[in-house]
């Protein structure tokens, strides 16, 4: 069904593309929110990615590879939105934890806040690799394909992102523990 819609959209059928966009839109938004950490920027990135996909649809060679192709475009749109935000905005808007991630029975609010702060400290490229690997459960080869990176680079970024995330969480935990131990 999806491959047939892709074929129709490649031939210029706007309704077929609209159906495809509806099928993948929510997942794309979830990916963009996790990479950018801002719902407004994520919505802009998804919209930009869908516009680019429509205008560049003829460059998609294999209809069965539509979603990885779109995710590569989305990743670049997220990078562009982050650059635009750096140029034009000064502050970060903190997303409410529940609406962005849903409920999590295993982590306390403090743990989620600690992870959120650590995740925000990562570079955008590191966030993207972590999101595709851990949120979508993709292999390193699939992450590389969806981000447009060589496999070795994707593997390296995942390794460094994981180390940086762990170091940030550990540093925050130590700082919190030290501040609790000091007498007031």
SULJOQUI-V623488 format. One record per backbone hydrogen bond with DSSP energy under -1.0 kcal/mol. CO is the residue of the C=O (numbers start at 0). NH is the residue of the N-H. Records with the same first field share a line. If there is no record, write none. Layout:
CO=NH  NH
This chain:
0=4
1=5
2=6
3=7
4=8
5=9
7=12
8=11
12=16
13=17
14=18
15=19
16=20
17=21
18=22
19=23
20=24
23=27
24=28
25=29
26=30
27=31
28=32
29=33
30=34
31=35
32=36
37=41
38=42
39=43
40=44
41=45
42=46
43=47
44=48
45=49
46=50
47=51
48=52
49=53
50=54
51=55
55=58
56=59
61=64
62=65
64=68
65=69
66=70
67=71
68=72
69=73
70=74
71=75
72=76
73=77
74=78
75=79
76=80
77=81
78=82
79=83
80=84
81=85
82=86
83=87
84=88
95=99
96=100
97=101
107=111
108=112
109=113
110=114
111=115
112=116
113=117
114=118
115=119
116=120
122=126
123=127
124=128
125=129
126=130
127=131
128=132
129=133
130=134  135
131=137
138=142
139=143
140=144
141=145
142=146
143=147  148
149=153
150=154
151=155
152=156
153=157
154=158
155=159
156=160
157=161
158=162
159=163
160=164
161=165
162=166
163=167
164=168
165=169
166=170
167=171
168=172
169=173
170=174
171=175
172=176
173=177
174=178
175=179
176=180
177=181
